[in-house]
Amino acid sequence: MTIKIASSGKKRVDDAVHELMDTFGCNNMKVMIYFASTRYAPDEISAAMQSAFPETEIFGCSSAGEI
């Protein structure tokens, strides 16, 4: 099992997701867990991640309480 870690500081959902796509490429991930800033609308980031990684089981949550 390989674990990969990535992050994005982009302010727009589309930009952040594209940055993650560039980082991960097409590596056929089975599972992805992401923590998203509360500045992203939950429905928007969820839909964008599902669209970007359609073959991956994705679990996401906010990073409420972030420093």
C-alpha positions as CSV (number, residue, x, y, z in Angstrom):
1,M,0.0,0.0,0.0
2,T,1.3,3.4,-0.9
3,I,0.2,6.6,0.9
4,K,0.5,9.9,-0.9
5,I,0.0,13.3,0.6
6,A,-0.8,16.6,-1.1
7,S,-2.1,20.0,-0.3
8,S,-3.3,23.1,-2.0
9,G,-3.4,26.7,-0.9
10,K,-5.6,27.7,-3.8
11,K,-8.7,29.9,-3.0
12,R,-11.0,28.5,-5.7
13,V,-12.3,25.0,-5.5
14,D,-11.6,24.3,-9.2
15,D,-8.0,25.5,-8.9
16,A,-7.4,23.4,-5.7
17,V,-8.8,20.3,-7.3
18,H,-6.8,20.7,-10.5
19,E,-3.7,21.1,-8.4
20,L,-4.4,17.8,-6.7
21,M,-5.1,16.2,-10.0
22,D,-1.7,17.4,-11.2
23,T,0.0,16.1,-8.1
24,F,-1.7,12.6,-8.0
25,G,-1.9,12.1,-11.8
26,C,-3.6,8.9,-12.9
27,N,-2.4,6.5,-10.3
28,N,-5.7,4.5,-9.9
29,M,-6.2,5.4,-6.2
30,K,-8.7,3.2,-4.4
31,V,-9.4,5.5,-1.5
32,M,-8.9,9.2,-0.8
33,I,-9.5,11.1,2.4
34,Y,-9.4,14.9,2.2
35,F,-9.8,17.7,4.7
36,A,-11.1,21.0,3.1
37,S,-11.0,24.5,4.4
38,T,-14.3,25.9,5.6
39,R,-13.9,28.6,2.9
40,Y,-15.0,26.0,0.3
41,A,-18.7,25.2,0.0
42,P,-19.1,21.5,1.1
43,D,-21.3,20.6,-1.8
44,E,-19.0,22.3,-4.3
45,I,-15.8,20.7,-3.1
46,S,-17.4,17.2,-2.8
47,A,-18.8,17.4,-6.4
48,A,-15.5,18.6,-7.8
49,M,-13.5,15.8,-6.0
50,Q,-15.9,13.1,-7.2
51,S,-15.7,14.5,-10.7
52,A,-11.9,14.6,-10.7
53,F,-11.4,11.2,-9.2
54,P,-14.5,9.1,-10.4
55,E,-13.0,5.7,-9.8
56,T,-11.9,6.5,-6.2
57,E,-13.8,6.0,-3.0
58,I,-13.7,9.5,-1.5
59,F,-14.2,10.6,2.1
60,G,-14.1,14.3,2.9
61,C,-14.6,16.6,5.9
62,S,-14.0,20.2,6.8
63,S,-11.1,21.4,8.7
64,A,-13.2,23.3,11.2
65,G,-11.1,24.5,14.1
66,E,-8.1,25.0,11.8
67,I,-5.4,27.2,13.1
